[in-house]
Structures are given as C-alpha cells and as structure tokens.
C-alpha cells in the first residue's frame, strides 16, 4: 500500500514537473515571438529604429521643422514618411536628398491648393514631403517649398 502511494506521488510529481516544463517552453516561445515582432516593426516602420536619425538629417539639410501638430499647408498630411530636397525626378524614380526612390505608377503630385498636378511642376531644389507605401514606392509627393524658400 505504501509503495502504491509512493508510486502515485512520484507519478504526480513527474506529471507536474512535465507540465511546468511545458509552460516554461511555451513562455519562451511566446517571448521569442514578441521579440521577432518588435524587431520586424522596428526595421520596417519608417521613422523608427536605426534609420530614424536619417530622417532628422534630411530635415537638417532643408532647415525645415515639421512638428506634426498642424499641416504645412491646408489639405496636406500632418506627417510625411520622408522630407527632403529633390535632386532628380523622372516618371519612374526620384532622388531626394541623395536617396533613390521608386515612384508608383499611380503616384499623385500635390502643391498648395485644391487640385493634384503633374509631376513636371516639381523641379530640382524643391523641398517635398513624401508618403511611401509598404513596398517602398512613393505614393504621393507634396510640395513644401520651392528651391528651399
């Protein structure tokens, strides 16, 4: 009888130890998944992570500060994915502050006022704000100032 009780206790102890190990493994897997999720968000979201300082360097080049509280011009977004000076602009790509970007085939171009305009209205030296898709393509370009003025 005592041997049976000891065996029963031993089985319960082993069972509990196995459950605790299973719970610890699940916790570690969950922690690893959270770490991967945070890393993915930090590396894929513009303005967050190791490249966040690059945006502030672009702002310093143009001497323009945008706080996000009010739009630069009426009807403009409050925040842009990138702000910089146009070096070169063609139908399929743009170089802004020495960085090359692809332009979406459905990209829109905006100047202060109520209507979209043609991309030909933008010239090298203009300071623009860009909205960039998850694919890294420019979806829209917004004129902030002409030739840095």
Secondary structure as GFF3:
##gff-version 3
##sequence-region A 1 149
A	DSSP	alpha_helix	2	44	.	.	.	ID=ss1
A	DSSP	alpha_helix	52	62	.	.	.	ID=ss2
A	DSSP	beta_strand	82	89	.	.	.	ID=ss3
A	DSSP	beta_strand	93	96	.	.	.	ID=ss4
A	DSSP	beta_strand	99	110	.	.	.	ID=ss5
A	DSSP	beta_strand	116	117	.	.	.	ID=ss6
A	DSSP	three_ten_helix	119	121	.	.	.	ID=ss7
A	DSSP	beta_strand	127	132	.	.	.	ID=ss8
A	DSSP	beta_strand	137	145	.	.	.	ID=ss9
A	DSSP	three_ten_helix	146	148	.	.	.	ID=ss10
###
